[in-house]
Amino acid sequence: MAGSVPAIQVDNLTVSYGPVPALLDISLSIPAGQLVGVIGPNGSGKSTLIKAILGFVKPDVGTVQLFGEDVSRAKGRVAYVPQRGSVDWDFPVTVREVALMGRYGNKRWWQDMSRNDYALADRALEQVRMSEFSKRQIGQLSGGQQQRVFMARALAQDADILLLDEPFAGVDAATERSILDVLTRARQSGKTMVVVHHDLETAAEYFDALILLKQRLYAYGTPEQVLNAELLSEVYEGKLRVFAALAGEPIDQVLEDARSSVLSKNKNGDVS
């Protein structure tokens, strides 16, 4: 059945940078229409996994398939929102022009943008609530606004899969909620999203499933399955006390509260 083909299938994926392994023998399957978070300490291979799914890095071993096709044949079905730090914000381009970049992959080099391309870009800016800034230079925006514009670029591509590398990093609470609303609506429209995320305290609330990485795959499942205190302590090597200190409670209680929040939302139908 075509409907049973996973959106993303990763089998025995190993990626190295020179002699240093970034990912070791990763295998996982992500169904279509899921909002999945990727968590793990710094240097654990989270961004490398995203780049492997995009086809930006070549595996030493293993394969990546998107909807049953090799990633090299399915690039038009995946869009990418990079980390803000990897973007040249001084480049002289407007907000609308950035959104239009999402349409480049659908064009031959000699083709001009069509009325439909402009309409899709404008609709994407409306979705992220950035229409009023369409003529503004991208470098004149706040960090959160810039992040939303790059989300608009990904949405304008009209891809089936969205990969986002720490979209919530360095934004205020209102922008974080706005980005989450966009992701939720995109999931409801059938899109599959994989999001690199650093905040364990919000991971339980935001995602249908979590991938826990530290070079190898430690866990993949629902937030209540993955946010296990013993497992997280092993992956983060005891550094979880910082999260407990923030909450003023033992880490076991912090994670239990997070799991309870997820279960309550599922019961109320707020999280699919």
Phi, psi and chi 1 to 4 in degrees:
 res  aa     phi    psi   chi1   chi2   chi3   chi4
   1 MET       -  134.9  -69.6  178.4   59.2      -
   2 ALA   -64.2  -34.4      -      -      -      -
   3 GLY   -68.0  -18.5      -      -      -      -
   4 SER   -88.5   -6.6   63.8      -      -      -
   5 VAL   -71.4  124.6  176.0      -      -      -
   6 PRO   -66.1  151.6   21.4  -30.5      -      -
   7 ALA   -65.2  -41.8      -      -      -      -
   8 ILE  -131.8  125.8  -59.0  170.0      -      -
   9 GLN  -125.1  119.3 -179.3   69.8   45.6      -
  10 VAL  -116.6  125.9  177.6      -      -      -
  11 ASP  -127.6  119.0  -68.9  -51.5      -      -
  12 ASN    52.5   40.8  -52.6  115.6      -      -
  13 LEU   -77.0  124.2 -179.4   68.2      -      -
  14 THR  -129.4  127.2  -63.5      -      -      -
  15 VAL  -131.0  133.1  178.5      -      -      -
  16 SER  -127.1  150.4  -61.0      -      -      -
  17 TYR  -110.2   97.4  -63.0  116.6      -      -
  18 GLY    65.7 -131.0      -      -      -      -
  19 PRO   -83.0   -3.9   30.7  -34.4      -      -
  20 VAL   -97.0  118.6 -179.8      -      -      -
  21 PRO   -76.7  131.0   26.9  -31.9      -      -
  22 ALA   -97.4  -37.2      -      -      -      -
  23 LEU  -134.9  140.0  -64.9  172.9      -      -
  24 LEU  -126.7  109.9  -71.2  170.4      -      -
  25 ASP    52.6   54.9 -162.9   25.5      -      -
  26 ILE   -88.6  128.6  -56.1  -66.2      -      -
  27 SER  -133.9  127.9  -66.3      -      -      -
  28 LEU  -162.6  160.6   54.6   87.9      -      -
  29 SER  -134.0  124.7 -179.8      -      -      -
  30 ILE  -112.5  116.6  -60.8  177.1      -      -
  31 PRO   -67.6  157.8  -13.5   27.7      -      -
  32 ALA   -65.5  146.7      -      -      -      -
  33 GLY    81.3   16.0      -      -      -      -
  34 GLN  -101.4  149.5  -72.3  -87.5  -62.7      -
  35 LEU  -109.8  106.7  176.9   52.9      -      -
  36 VAL  -116.3  130.7  179.1      -      -      -
  37 GLY   -98.5  144.8      -      -      -      -
  38 VAL  -113.2  117.9 -175.1      -      -      -
  39 ILE  -122.5  161.7   59.8  174.1      -      -
  40 GLY   153.8  163.4      -      -      -      -
  41 PRO   -68.9  169.6   23.2  -32.3      -      -
  42 ASN   -57.2  138.0  -68.8  -22.8      -      -
  43 GLY    77.9   14.7      -      -      -      -
  44 SER   -86.5   -6.8   61.4      -      -      -
  45 GLY   102.7   11.7      -      -      -      -
  46 LYS   -62.4  -51.6  -59.0 -175.1  -63.7  -64.6
  47 SER   -66.8  -33.2  -65.2      -      -      -
  48 THR   -64.5  -37.7  -61.0      -      -      -
  49 LEU   -61.9  -44.1  176.9   62.5      -      -
  50 ILE   -59.7  -45.3  -65.4  -69.0      -      -
  51 LYS   -66.7  -32.1  -68.5  174.1 -178.1  176.5
  52 ALA   -69.1  -39.1      -      -      -      -
  53 ILE   -65.9  -34.1  -64.5  172.5      -      -
  54 LEU   -74.5  -19.8  -76.1  162.7      -      -
  55 GLY    86.3   12.7      -      -      -      -
  56 PHE   -75.2  -27.3  -73.6    0.3      -      -
  57 VAL  -122.0  144.8  -63.9      -      -      -
  58 LYS   -93.8  127.2 -175.1  176.5 -179.6 -179.5
  59 PRO   -67.4  147.8  -15.3   27.9      -      -
  60 ASP   -70.0  -41.7  -58.8  -30.6      -      -
  61 VAL  -143.9  150.9  178.8      -      -      -
  62 GLY    99.3  175.5      -      -      -      -
  63 THR  -136.9  157.0   59.9      -      -      -
  64 VAL  -129.3  128.4  177.2      -      -      -
  65 GLN  -123.9  142.0  -69.2 -172.4  -39.5      -
  66 LEU  -116.7  117.6  -53.7 -179.4      -      -
  67 PHE    51.9   41.2  -64.1  101.4      -      -
  68 GLY    83.7    0.1      -      -      -      -
  69 GLU  -113.4  149.2  -65.9 -173.4  -51.0      -
  70 ASP   -57.3  143.9 -175.7   81.5      -      -
  71 VAL   -56.4  -30.5   63.3      -      -      -
  72 SER   -66.8  -19.4   63.2      -      -      -
  73 ARG  -104.6    1.6  -59.2  173.3   57.5 -168.5
  74 ALA  -127.6   22.3      -      -      -      -
  75 LYS   -64.2  -29.2  -72.1 -177.1  178.4  178.0
  76 GLY   -68.7   -8.8      -      -      -      -
  77 ARG  -100.3    3.4  -56.4 -170.4   70.6  176.2
  78 VAL  -131.2  137.4   58.6      -      -      -
  79 ALA  -121.4  156.6      -      -      -      -
  80 TYR  -133.9  133.2  174.9   50.7      -      -
  81 VAL  -114.5  107.9  178.8      -      -      -
  82 PRO   -77.0  171.3   30.4  -35.2      -      -
  83 GLN   -63.8  143.8  -69.2 -175.0   13.6      -
  84 ARG   -59.1  -34.4  -74.7 -170.7   58.9 -106.9
  85 GLY   -67.6  -14.2      -      -      -      -
  86 SER   -93.6    4.1   65.2      -      -      -
  87 VAL  -107.7  139.2  177.2      -      -      -
  88 ASP   -85.5   99.5  179.1    6.7      -      -
  89 TRP   -79.5   -4.4  -61.5  109.7      -      -
  90 ASP   -87.6   -6.9  -65.9  -33.9      -      -
  91 PHE   -63.6  129.8 -169.4   77.0      -      -
  92 PRO   -77.0   88.6   29.0  -34.7      -      -
  93 VAL  -144.4  145.6   64.4      -      -      -
  94 THR   -86.5  166.7   67.7      -      -      -
  95 VAL   -58.6  -44.5  165.0      -      -      -
  96 ARG   -65.0  -37.7 -165.3 -173.2 -163.6 -159.0
  97 GLU   -65.8  -35.9  -72.6  167.9  -19.4      -
  98 VAL   -63.7  -45.9  172.0      -      -      -
  99 ALA   -60.2  -38.9      -      -      -      -
 100 LEU   -64.9  -25.2  -85.6  171.2      -      -
 101 MET   -58.1  -25.7  -70.1  176.6 -174.7      -
 102 GLY   -64.5  -15.5      -      -      -      -
 103 ARG   -94.3   -8.4  -55.1  -59.7  -55.7  154.7
 104 TYR   -58.7  -37.5  -73.2  177.2      -      -
 105 GLY   -66.1  -14.8      -      -      -      -
 106 ASN   -95.8    5.8  -60.5  -81.0      -      -
 107 LYS  -119.9  146.9  -63.2  -69.3 -179.0 -177.5
 108 ARG   -77.0  159.5  -58.9  -69.3 -174.0 -177.0
 109 TRP   -62.3  -24.1   64.4  -92.3      -      -
 110 TRP   -92.7   -5.0   65.1   84.0      -      -
 111 GLN   -87.1  140.6  -69.4  179.6  -48.6      -
 112 ASP   -86.2  163.2  -67.6  -32.2      -      -
 113 MET   -68.1  137.8  -69.9  -70.3  171.0      -
 114 SER   -93.7  172.0   68.0      -      -      -
 115 ARG   -59.3  -37.0 -178.0  178.1  -61.1  178.0
 116 ASN   -66.5  -38.0 -176.8   59.3      -      -
 117 ASP   -61.2  -45.5  -67.6  -38.9      -      -
 118 TYR   -63.6  -39.0  -79.2   98.7      -      -
 119 ALA   -64.9  -40.9      -      -      -      -
 120 LEU   -66.6  -39.8  -72.9  170.8      -      -
 121 ALA   -65.4  -43.0      -      -      -      -
 122 ASP   -66.2  -38.0  -70.8  -20.9      -      -
 123 ARG   -66.0  -38.4 -174.8  174.9   69.9 -176.9
 124 ALA   -64.8  -40.6      -      -      -      -
 125 LEU   -64.5  -36.0  -72.7  173.4      -      -
 126 GLU   -65.3  -39.7 -176.0  177.8  -11.6      -
 127 GLN   -61.2  -35.3  -75.3  179.0  -83.3      -
 128 VAL   -97.6   10.0  -59.9      -      -      -
 129 ARG    59.8   46.5  -62.2 -178.0  175.9   89.4
 130 MET  -125.0   15.7  -71.9  -61.2  -65.4      -
 131 SER   -59.7  -39.7  -63.2      -      -      -
 132 GLU   -68.2  -12.9   63.8 -177.6  -70.8      -
 133 PHE  -104.2   14.1  -61.3   93.8      -      -
 134 SER   -58.7  -29.2   62.8      -      -      -
 135 LYS   -97.0   -0.3  -63.7 -178.8 -179.5  179.3
 136 ARG   -77.5  144.6 -171.8   80.6   59.8   87.6
 137 GLN   -67.1  138.2  -68.6  -70.2  111.7      -
 138 ILE   -60.7  -32.7 -170.8   71.3      -      -
 139 GLY   -71.3  -11.8      -      -      -      -
 140 GLN   -89.7   -2.2  -63.3  174.1  -13.4      -
 141 LEU   -90.2  161.6  -57.3  180.0      -      -
 142 SER   -73.2  167.3   69.5      -      -      -
 143 GLY   -58.7  -43.0      -      -      -      -
 144 GLY   -65.5  -39.1      -      -      -      -
 145 GLN   -66.1  -40.8  -70.3  169.7  -25.4      -
 146 GLN   -60.7  -41.4  -69.7  169.8  -18.0      -
 147 GLN   -61.7  -41.0 -168.1   68.9  -82.3      -
 148 ARG   -67.1  -34.6  -75.6  152.7   60.5 -173.3
 149 VAL   -65.5  -41.0  172.9      -      -      -
 150 PHE   -69.5  -27.8  -91.5   74.5      -      -
 151 MET   -66.6  -38.4  -72.5 -171.5   64.6      -
 152 ALA   -62.4  -40.2      -      -      -      -
 153 ARG   -58.5  -43.3 -176.1 -175.0   68.7  168.9
 154 ALA   -65.7  -41.9      -      -      -      -
 155 LEU   -66.2  -36.8  -68.0  171.0      -      -
 156 ALA   -64.4  -25.6      -      -      -      -
 157 GLN   -65.9  -22.1 -172.3  173.8  -34.9      -
 158 ASP    59.9   39.7 -158.1   25.2      -      -
 159 ALA   -82.7  161.1      -      -      -      -
 160 ASP   -84.2  -25.2  -61.2  -53.1      -      -
 161 ILE  -122.9  131.8  -62.2  171.3      -      -
 162 LEU  -116.7  127.5  -86.1   66.1      -      -
 163 LEU  -114.1  124.4  -53.5  175.9      -      -
 164 LEU  -126.4  126.7  -57.6   95.1      -      -
 165 ASP  -101.5   99.1 -160.9  -12.5      -      -
 166 GLU    53.0   58.2  -60.6 -140.9   25.5      -
 167 PRO   -67.9  -20.0   27.6  -36.8      -      -
 168 PHE   -92.1   -3.6  -59.2  113.5      -      -
 169 ALA   -69.1  128.8      -      -      -      -
 170 GLY    73.5   18.4      -      -      -      -
 171 VAL  -112.5  158.1  -58.1      -      -      -
 172 ASP   -79.0  172.5   58.6   31.6      -      -
 173 ALA   -62.1  -38.9      -      -      -      -
 174 ALA   -65.8  -41.4      -      -      -      -
 175 THR   -67.4  -38.9  -60.8      -      -      -
 176 GLU   -60.0  -44.0 -177.3  165.0  -24.3      -
 177 ARG   -65.7  -37.7  178.6   54.7   58.8  179.2
 178 SER   -63.9  -43.5  177.0      -      -      -
 179 ILE   -63.5  -42.4  -68.7  172.3      -      -
 180 LEU   -61.7  -39.0 -177.3   62.1      -      -
 181 ASP   -61.4  -41.0  -71.5  -16.1      -      -
 182 VAL   -63.3  -44.5  173.0      -      -      -
 183 LEU   -62.6  -40.6  -63.7  179.4      -      -
 184 THR   -63.7  -43.6  -58.9      -      -      -
 185 ARG   -65.1  -38.6  -69.4 -163.7  -60.3  -88.6
 186 ALA   -64.8  -39.9      -      -      -      -
 187 ARG   -64.4  -40.9  178.4 -171.4   58.6 -174.8
 188 GLN   -63.6  -25.3  -69.4  169.0  -12.3      -
 189 SER   -85.5    1.6   71.1      -      -      -
 190 GLY   103.0    1.7      -      -      -      -
 191 LYS   -78.8  151.3  -62.9 -170.5 -174.9  -60.0
 192 THR  -103.8  132.1  -54.2      -      -      -
 193 MET  -131.4  135.2  -74.8  160.3  -68.7      -
 194 VAL  -120.8  123.5  179.9      -      -      -
 195 VAL  -125.8  118.6 -179.6      -      -      -
 196 VAL   -71.6  127.9  173.9      -      -      -
 197 HIS  -139.1  143.4 -168.7   59.5      -      -
 198 HIS  -111.2  -11.4   67.6  -79.3      -      -
 199 ASP  -100.8  104.9 -173.9   -5.6      -      -
 200 LEU   -66.3  -28.8  -65.2 -176.3      -      -
 201 GLU   -70.2  -26.6  -67.5 -171.1   57.8      -
 202 THR  -101.2  -11.0   56.3      -      -      -
 203 ALA   -59.3  -38.2      -      -      -      -
 204 ALA   -64.6  -34.6      -      -      -      -
 205 GLU   -79.1  -34.1  176.7 -173.3   -3.3      -
 206 TYR   -86.5  -29.8  -71.3  179.3      -      -
 207 PHE  -118.8  149.5  -57.6  107.7      -      -
 208 ASP   -71.4  -37.0  -57.9  -41.0      -      -
 209 ALA  -145.7  159.6      -      -      -      -
 210 LEU  -129.3  142.8  -67.6  172.4      -      -
 211 ILE  -110.5  121.9  -63.8  167.4      -      -
 212 LEU  -105.9  115.1  177.9   60.0      -      -
 213 LEU  -116.6  146.7  -73.3 -179.4      -      -
 214 LYS  -155.9   80.3 -172.4 -179.7  178.3 -174.6
 215 GLN    67.8  -51.9  -80.8   72.9   52.4      -
 216 ARG  -106.7  169.2   65.8 -177.8  179.1   87.8
 217 LEU   -84.5  114.2 -179.2   64.8      -      -
 218 TYR   -88.2  -34.1  -85.8   73.4      -      -
 219 ALA  -163.0  149.9      -      -      -      -
 220 TYR  -149.9  118.2  170.5   44.2      -      -
 221 GLY   175.6 -161.0      -      -      -      -
 222 THR   -67.8  158.6   62.2      -      -      -
 223 PRO   -55.7  -38.6  -30.7   38.3      -      -
 224 GLU   -69.1  -24.0   56.1  -95.5   32.6      -
 225 GLN   -78.5  -39.3  -68.4  170.9  -32.0      -
 226 VAL   -84.2  -34.7  174.8      -      -      -
 227 LEU   -81.6   63.7  -65.1  177.1      -      -
 228 ASN  -100.1  125.5  174.3  -76.5      -      -
 229 ALA   -57.9  -43.5      -      -      -      -
 230 GLU   -65.5  -43.1 -177.3  176.9  -15.4      -
 231 LEU   -64.9  -45.9 -177.3   62.0      -      -
 232 LEU   -65.4  -36.8  -69.1  175.6      -      -
 233 SER   -63.1  -36.7 -177.8      -      -      -
 234 GLU   -67.5  -44.7  178.9 -177.2   -2.7      -
 235 VAL   -70.3  -41.7  171.1      -      -      -
 236 TYR   -91.3    4.3  -73.5   86.0      -      -
 237 GLU    53.4   48.3  -62.0  179.2   -9.3      -
 238 GLY    79.7   -0.1      -      -      -      -
 239 LYS   -79.8    3.0  -63.5  175.1 -176.9  175.8
 240 LEU   -68.8  -10.7  -79.1  170.7      -      -
 241 ARG   -60.5  -24.2   61.2 -179.9  176.3  -88.3
 242 VAL   -64.2  -36.4   66.2      -      -      -
 243 PHE   -71.1  -38.7  -61.8  101.0      -      -
 244 ALA   -64.4  -40.3      -      -      -      -
 245 ALA   -63.9  -37.9      -      -      -      -
 246 LEU   -61.7  -37.7  -73.5  172.9      -      -
 247 ALA   -87.4  -14.6      -      -      -      -
 248 GLY    71.4   22.9      -      -      -      -
 249 GLU  -137.3  162.0  -62.1  176.4  -22.9      -
 250 PRO   -59.9  147.9  -20.8   31.4      -      -
 251 ILE   -59.8  -33.9 -174.6   61.9      -      -
 252 ASP   -59.1  -40.0  -72.9   -1.6      -      -
 253 GLN   -71.5  -38.5 -175.7   59.8   50.2      -
 254 VAL   -58.8  -47.4  172.9      -      -      -
 255 LEU   -70.4  -34.7  -65.4  173.9      -      -
 256 GLU   -64.7  -40.2 -178.1   57.3   36.2      -
 257 ASP   -62.3  -39.8  -69.7  -15.0      -      -
 258 ALA   -64.0  -44.5      -      -      -      -
 259 ARG   -64.4  -40.4  -75.6 -167.5  -70.3  -89.9
 260 SER   -61.9  -38.2  -62.1      -      -      -
 261 SER   -61.2  -43.6  173.9      -      -      -
 262 VAL   -63.4  -47.1  171.0      -      -      -
 263 LEU   -61.4  -39.3  -67.5  173.6      -      -
 264 SER   -64.8  -41.5  174.7      -      -      -
 265 LYS   -66.4  -39.9  -72.5  177.2  177.5  -67.0
 266 ASN   -62.5  -40.1  -75.6  -23.7      -      -
 267 LYS   -63.8  -35.3 -173.1  178.7  -63.5 -176.2
 268 ASN   -86.9   -1.5  -66.2  -31.0      -      -
 269 GLY    79.4   17.1      -      -      -      -
 270 ASP   -82.6  -24.4  -67.7  -27.3      -      -
 271 VAL  -126.2  129.3  176.4      -      -      -
 272 SER   -82.9      -   62.9      -      -      -
